[in-house]
Each structure stands twice: as C-alpha cells, then as structure tokens.
Amino acid sequence: MKKLILALLAAGSMATANAQEPKSILLFGDLGLHTTRDSSEGKTTNWDANIGVGYQFNHNWTLGLKVMWGQDAYKNGNQYIGAGTVGQRTTNNNYMLGPFARYSHYIRKSETFFWYSQLDFDYEGGYTTHEGNPAYNKHSGVYVGLYPALGINVGRGLCLNFSIGGINYMSDKYTTATYSENSFNFTFGGQTNVGISKNFNCGHKMHSHHEPGDEVHRRRADRVEDEDDAAPKPKRKERNRDDDE
C-alpha cells in the first residue's frame, strides 16, 4: 500500500491534474474492510463502501449525490456443533443516501495541495437478516455531517483525499420503538479516512487533449485575460489623411 501511494505521489510531480475545474464531474469514494476470528472459530466481517458523484460549478463549489452501503456479518463457529447451528450467519445491513455540498480551495499558490469541507445530508437506515429469514430490527432516520479534508493531486484529475473526522448528528428510529435515538459526535482526530476522487471534464476548452501543465497555463492565461478586460484600453489615434498627403 505504501508503494502504491508513493508511486501516485511521484506521478503527481510529473503531471499536473485538472481537478477542481469548472464544468467538471467529480467522482469519489472509499472502501473499508475488517475481519476478525474469535477463539470459537466465529468470524466477523465488517465492510462499507461510499460512492459520490457531483457537478463542479466553479473552482470552489460542487453539488452532488452520494450513497453508502455496509454490512456487519457474524458467522457461528464450532462451539455450536452440538446444537446443529454451526456456520449460520447473521448480518446487519446499513445504508445512507443523500445530497452533499463541497467547498474546495487550493492551498496558497499550489496546484497540487488543496483543502475542502463537505456537508452531507442523508436518509439513513438498516435492518438485520439471519439465514434467509425475513428482515427484522428495521430502523431509519436522518444524518447530517460536516468534515474537513486534505486533497493531493496525483495526476490528470486523480486525487488522494485524507480526513481526520468531523462533526455529525443522527436521529434514528426502530419500527418497533415509539421514540428516536439521537446522537451527536465530535470526531476530530479520532478517526482517519483515505479516499480517491477523479474529475472528468465535460466542457473544457482543451477537453480533446491534455498535456502536463495545460491546466496551470490555462489558469494563468485566464487570469491575464481577466486583467486585460478589466483595464481600460487606450484609444487609437486617428490618422490624418491630410498629413499623409
């Protein structure tokens, strides 16, 4: 994993990414997997996948939709052989779906490092299954989260994203309960997430072909053009035909 990250960082030093460009499609996501086995040979598998897609209106703002699906599964071990239930699996399923808004900004004059803050507003829920039986423990609610993160352009719109937690609020209610469970979490420094994102251009002047450094030069050219447009242009002195004669 370390070799892969170093290789991506090396690629970023040779090619400038076109991330954070107006009129581009942002695709991002991360995947988590964790397995454990206890003394009775019982196995627990936890995994979750987060995927989001958005449209970047300008150099800073992106709006889009994201989805999360995860499972916590436990499979019985050999301690249940006498009861005849060895190998049975119980799975807790969880999901989230909702819009997000992201504000991003390059750090100083860098074209490689940037930070962003993302606000999520999701409908969330879950249920439990056991060996093909009908789902039970159904629950649903709302989730609101805000977290900051650091992004590193590693080449051609591909970025590595690092976050160290944030703040979130969730209100969750089981179908069999008459009340909701409300929770507020402050997780700065308490967790670390690593993700990957990719910007796909859909309206760029140079969308047909990209060379290393194209985006840097284009931005500088755009700034120069903006400055030229803002400055008053001197009037040309009209030539006097009598002088020519």
Order of alpha helices (4+ residues) and beta strands (2+ residues): alpha-beta-beta-beta-beta-beta-beta-beta-beta-beta-beta-alpha-alpha
